[in-house]
Amino acid sequence: MTPPRVIRTGNGPNCRLDFEYKVEDPDVEDNLTTRWYIYTNFDPNLPAYREGQIPPDGKTVRDRSATLSIDFAAAENPLRLEGVYAVEGLVSDGTLINRRPLPRPLPGGDTDPTYAVSYAWVVIVTTGPCP
């Protein structure tokens, strides 16, 4: 289940956050790329925290969602410190350069436009157990 857009949580070892969003593309044969970013200050040049693929399944709204789970007990947890974070999911049906989708070349010199869509949550982490 997708959490609300503003999330308040503790940072105890039993805390966990799950993010999810459905992806849609009218080009049902496109492979979709999902990237997850986590930051305290928006930086468009920040490398992705996680990246994945959602293969075509013949449907405009894919059966598989873009998902990210943060386990607060994990050593690589980027939300372990108290503070305010942005968690962003970005989905694209083409190559991204500096977060901008590049059109795909087609035979004959034409191009196929591509897109990128962003979903974001604000996460407020406090010291202590999960709510």
C-alpha positions in Angstrom: 0.0 0.0 0.0 1.3 3.4 -0.9 2.0 5.7 2.1 0.6 9.2 2.2 2.7 11.9 0.5 3.9 13.2 3.9 5.2 10.5 6.2 6.3 10.8 9.8 8.3 7.9 11.2 10.8 7.0 13.9 14.1 5.5 13.0 14.0 2.5 15.3 15.3 -0.9 14.1 11.8 -2.3 13.6 10.8 0.6 11.3 10.2 0.0 7.6 8.8 2.2 4.8 7.3 0.8 1.5 6.8 3.1 -1.5 4.9 2.0 -4.6 3.3 3.5 -7.7 1.6 2.1 -10.8 3.2 2.8 -14.1 1.5 3.4 -17.4 2.7 3.7 -21.0 0.5 3.6 -24.1 3.4 1.9 -26.0 2.7 -1.5 -24.5 6.0 -3.0 -25.8 8.2 -0.4 -24.1 10.6 -1.5 -21.3 10.2 1.0 -18.5 13.1 2.2 -16.2 12.4 3.1 -12.6 14.9 5.2 -10.6 14.6 6.1 -6.9 16.3 9.1 -5.4 16.6 10.0 -1.7 17.8 13.4 -0.6 17.6 16.2 2.0 18.3 18.9 -0.6 17.1 18.6 -4.2 20.0 17.9 -6.4 19.2 17.0 -10.0 22.6 15.5 -10.5 22.3 13.1 -7.6 22.8 9.4 -8.6 19.9 7.1 -8.2 19.6 5.2 -4.9 18.0 2.2 -6.7 17.2 1.5 -10.3 15.1 -1.2 -11.9 13.2 -2.3 -15.0 9.5 -3.1 -15.6 9.2 -5.3 -18.7 6.4 -5.0 -21.1 3.3 -7.1 -20.4 1.0 -6.0 -23.2 -1.0 -3.6 -21.0 -0.9 0.2 -20.8 -1.2 0.1 -17.0 1.4 -2.5 -16.0 0.6 -5.3 -13.6 3.9 -4.7 -11.9 4.4 -1.5 -9.9 7.5 0.5 -9.2 8.4 -0.3 -5.6 11.0 0.6 -3.0 11.3 -0.7 0.6 13.5 0.9 3.2 14.4 -1.3 6.2 15.6 0.9 9.0 17.7 -1.9 10.5 19.7 -2.2 7.3 23.2 -0.7 7.3 22.7 1.1 4.0 19.5 2.8 5.1 19.6 6.4 3.8 16.9 7.5 6.2 18.7 6.5 9.4 19.4 10.0 10.7 16.8 12.4 12.1 15.7 14.9 9.5 13.5 15.8 6.5 14.0 13.8 3.3 12.4 13.6 -0.2 11.9 10.2 -1.6 11.3 10.4 -5.4 10.4 7.7 -7.9 11.1 8.4 -11.5 9.8 6.3 -14.4 10.8 6.6 -18.0 10.2 4.8 -21.3 13.5 6.0 -22.8 17.1 7.0 -22.0 17.5 9.7 -19.4 20.2 12.3 -19.5 20.2 14.7 -16.6 16.7 13.5 -15.8 15.4 14.4 -19.3 14.2 11.7 -21.6 15.8 11.5 -25.0 13.7 10.7 -28.1 14.3 7.3 -29.6 15.6 7.3 -33.2 13.3 5.4 -35.7 14.2 4.1 -39.1 14.1 6.8 -41.8 15.3 9.5 -39.5 12.2 10.0 -37.5 12.1 10.0 -33.7 9.8 8.4 -31.1 9.1 10.8 -28.2 9.8 9.4 -24.7 8.7 10.6 -21.3 9.6 10.7 -17.6 7.2 11.0 -14.7 8.1 11.7 -11.1 6.4 10.7 -7.9 7.6 12.2 -4.5 7.1 11.8 -0.8 8.3 13.9 2.1 9.6 11.8 4.9 10.1 13.3 8.4 12.4 11.0 10.5 12.5 11.4 14.3 14.6 9.5 16.8 12.7 6.7 18.4 10.3 3.8 17.6 7.9 3.6 14.6 4.4 5.1 15.1 
